[in-house]
Amino acid sequence: MGPKRRVKQLNEKLISMIRLMLRLLLIIMCSSTLKAQQFTSRNGYVGFFSSTPLEDIKAENKQVYVIIDTDKKQLAFTCLVKGFLFKKELMQQHFNENYVESDQYPKASFSGTYTGDVMVNKNGRYAIQVKGDLTLHGVTKTITAPATLVVNGPTLTGEARFQLKPADFNIAIPALVKDKIAKQIDVRVEVVCNPK
């Protein structure tokens, strides 16, 4: 075998190896792009507000775990009910002990899907419709609400507002305070998620 032929074979092997490395690089890049379709946060926000002529009640939970899968158009939220903080300690105590019975029902969760197209590789604001099962106080109800997802670089921000009735979740309000708690509670959800 002559030197020219040997050089030609080495060049062919080198080109073959470069092609293989490029294919592997492409596979790695594609798989990391697929993983980026899931966004998570451990610091999501859920707040609720009740307003009556007698009293306003507000509580916030900033320790909500969130996962949003933009490829499957699925989302899930979960939080500890005791994570809701009130301005008045007595309200918080009554909320946990008498209304939502957080020792017996420690978590609230939501699992569902959304409709609407969200392009995670294009910054923008996307209107979606969320539908899923909310579990609170041991009762699961299907809810539907408009929401917004905002893509800004690698960050996915979500926001939704809806109303709940405590009676729908078997949360009994004592007659003594029923005029201080609205029949419908305003709920606000805000999340800032990063790629998983």
N, C-alpha and C positions, 0 to 999 in steps of 0.2 A: 504494500500500500504506500503510495507516494505522499509526500508532505502536503501537496495541494488538496488531495482527497481527504486526508486526516483533518486539515483545517476546515474543510467544507462540512465534515461530519460533526466536528466540535461546534461550528456555527449553528448547524441544524439543532443540535442538542440544547445549545444555549437559547435559541429562539423558542424551542419547545418548553423549556423551563420558565422562560419569561411569560409565555402565554398561560401556563399553568398558574403561576403566581398572580397574574392579572385576574384570572378566573376566581381564584381563592379570595383575592381582595374584593372583587365584586360581590361574591357570596357573603363575605363578612359585612360589607357595607349594607347590603340588602337586609340581612338579618337584624342589624342594629336599627335600621329604619323601621322594620316591623315591630321591634320592641318599643319603639318610640310612640306606638299607637296607644299605649297605656300610660295614663297620667295619674299620679297619686298625691295625696297630702295627708298629713297627720294633724294639720292645724286649720281644718275647715271651720266655718262659722255657721251656726244655726241660732237664730234669735226669735223670740216670740213676744208679742205685745197685745195686751188686752186693755181696752179703754172703755170706761163707763163714766157717767156723771159723778160717781162717788170716788173712783180710784183708777189710776193707771198702774198696770203691772207690766214689767219688762224683765226678761231673763235672757241671758246669752251663754252659749257654750262655744268655746274656741278650741276644743279638742276633738273635733269630728274627723274620723278617718274616712277618706274618700278615694275611690278608684273610678276612673272614667276610661272606657275602652272605645276609642273613636273608630276603630276598625269594625267592631261588632255593634256599635251604637248602644252600648250598655253602660250603666253606672250604678254604683252602690255607695251608701253612706251608713256609718254606724257611730254611735256615741253612747257614753255612759250618761244616764239620766241625771245622776248626781253632779254631772259636770255643768249643769245650768246654774248660773250664778245670778242672784237677785241683789238689788240695792239694800233691801231690808232682810236681815237674817231670819226674822220670824216668817216672812213670806217663803223663803227658801225651805225652812223646816216644814211648814204646812204643805208646800208643794210635794216634797219628797215623802213625807209620812202619811198625809191624809188624801192626797189627790192621785198622784201617779204611783204611789207605793213602790218607790225605787229599790227597796230591799228585796221585794218579791219580783219586780220587773226592772232589772238593773239597766237594760239597754233599750235604745230606740234604734230602728234601722229602716232603711229604704233600699229597695232593689228594683231596678226597672230598665227601661229602654227609652230612646228618644228618636224622634223623626226630624229630618232636616239634614242638610249636608254641611259638614264641617271639614274644611281643608286645613289640616294641621301644618302643612308646609307653606301656607299663605296667611300672612297677618290679616286679621279682619274680625268683624263682629258678626256672629251667626245666630239667627233666631231659630230656636228649636222648640219642640213640644215634648215634655217629659211625661211618661206614664209608668206607674209601677206600684208596688205594694209597700205601704208604710205600716210598720209594726210599732205600736206604742201601748203600754199598759196591758200587754198580752193580747191585744186585738190587732188584726191586720185588715187594712182597708186599702182599696185601690184608689189612687189619686192621679189626677191629670193636671198639669200646670204648664203655662208658657215659661220659657227660660231663655237665657242668653249664654252662649259660649264665646269667649274672646281669645283669639290666638295672637300672641305677641312674642315672636321669637320662639324659644323653647317652652314658654309658659302658656298654660291653658287656664283661663279664669272663667268661672261659672257663677251665674246668679239666677235666683228664682224667688218668686213671692206667691204665696197662696194662703188660703184660710182653712182652718180646721175647727170642728166642733168638739169640745171635750166629751159631750154625750155620745158621739160616734165611737169613742174609744172606751166606753164604760167608765168614764171618770166622773164620779159623783161629786157635785158641788153642794155642800151643806146649805140649807135654807138660810142660815144666819148670814152667809156671805155671798149668796147667789146674785145679789144686786151689785156686787163689787167686781164680778168676773163676767166678761162679755160672753155671749153665747157662741160667737165665732171669734177665734183667735187668729191674728195676723202672724204669719210665719215668713221669715226671710232666711234665705240660704245664700252664702257667699263662699266660694272656694278658689284658692290659687294653687294649681297643681303643676308639678314638673314631670318630665318623662320618667318612667319607671326604669 
